[in-house]
């Protein structure tokens, strides 16, 4: 009976979002309440479970996601994003243009949400295609692949951050393992795959992103820009390494643990970025722009909290325990199972964030008595949440319209690229699980 409730809840969520066009947060909360009642929980207990799930999730994520968005605004407004991209392209040259574009997008994508990073890099994509004569599709696919990988695999992005919080995963290790898995995923989807697309006839609008005549003289330097973008990642990675090599009582480890805590690292990243970029005189103007960033994360935080509510109801209703008992008799790797559930929800719903959080809520009760690395489970679910994006995903339509593609061409480019990311990500996680 409890498993029927779970299946019904997932189906209802899919219908509410896709057919009835409910806001994802409202749909998640409604389905969480109905699932709890369907599992014969007392109404008051259901509401308390929803509140607990939301509070526990937001408590560990609000600072990370909010300050991550603020850092993205600072990098964008100061021109650091443009300088990083130009510097990497100059370094690698035209021969390795795909690599330089992917690397640019990866660095920028660490702190920027997918849609923001894609829009921000598009003028550069169009400019490079015009100046070099290279097909636009050869330039944009590496960018899209790298941005997608960071969106699905790496904190401070909402889904991996939320899944890590649900599993109690070490965020620093998620970043380290995620970067290892990201390398082959980007290579196959963003470097090799575009070679199969040579000769594809696309017709983007000539009015999109005309060449700018503005001087780049006022842009910050390449190294300050790169350092400002990577401060949080470096701090979190150092703290994680110190946990592995230093004794728990070591004062250096305690200091590094504080500054490398994901929340502290993001806060330090925001406040150090402005002096590193030499933008102290523009501080007031930059701060005025940050209100946009705060507004942009409000909905995301609500959706993430809705995923936490759904998870908590599954745990307290006993649905998670029954699912664990059922899956215990199935000879499937938990990592593969997490990936598969996320894939099914992703294909059904379209939203990578919702797919990842829902899959995590379903899998989380199984993790209690498992020896599976929670960090690898974050990545397995993240890979599944990126699989086979199609017409129910906003990313699909953004890619189609900006590139001037037909629906069929978008399937042959964007959808296959996302599928390669998801499958390669799973293979990378499974191989990494042999040594972790």
C-alpha angles and dihedrals in degrees: 000000000000092000090051087054090052094049091046090050093053093047091048091050091051092050094046093052101037104031104026095031096230118174107260093238094051091046093050093050093045093048091046091055093045091047091053093048091045089054088055096249116157110263092239090050090052092054092046090050090051091049093047093049092049094045096047091050098045093044092067099034111040097082093043096051097037096048090042088059090047091053090050090054091050092050091048098045095046094050093244091130092056092046093051092051094046092047094052092046091051090048098050098033130208094302090067098032094134091052093049092048092048092048091048091051092046093054093044093041093058090076102021128077113242098253093047093047093047094051092044094053098042096086088054091047092053092044094052092047091052096046096045102034090231116144112268091231090060090057101040100047094064089050094048093046094051093045090049092051093052090046093055103033112030136064137253083053111103102245100046090040092050094045091048089052092050092051097038089238123170104254092207091056090046088057093047095045091040092055090051091051092042094061098068092035091057092040095056098036101035106028108028101028096058088060087069090055098060111131095026107146111227129169114200118181115275088218094063115102102344116203112282120226094198117123120249091210094108096053117114119253122277098245096046088049093050093046092049091051095049102041096103094045093049093047092050092046092050091050091050093050091049089054089056099046107029131067116256093244093050108120092216090057090050092051093046089046090056098047091039095051104118093242094047092044092054092047092049090047091057096047096041095046096071097055092039089055091045093240101130092122090055094048095112093048093048092049090054089058093053093077087074090056093051091051091049094057097047095083092042092053091050092051091048090049089050088056089052091052091052090050093051093050090051090053099045095042093056093241090118093053092050091048089051091052091049095047091046089073094049117089096225128122110250088227091056091044091053090049092048095050091048090049093052092049092044093053090046100044107023097218113110092198095052092043092052095046094046092048090049091052091053095045098039097083089054091056094066096082097024129104092212114128108254089211091057091046089056089055095043091053090042090055091050092048089061097050124126102341110199142158095322092061123084090214089063092056095043090054092045097049099042092047094044092235131156118241089255092052090049090055090050092050115023099028095046091045090054090047091053090050091051097046095042089047091054092048090049091050093048092050091046090051088064091066104027 
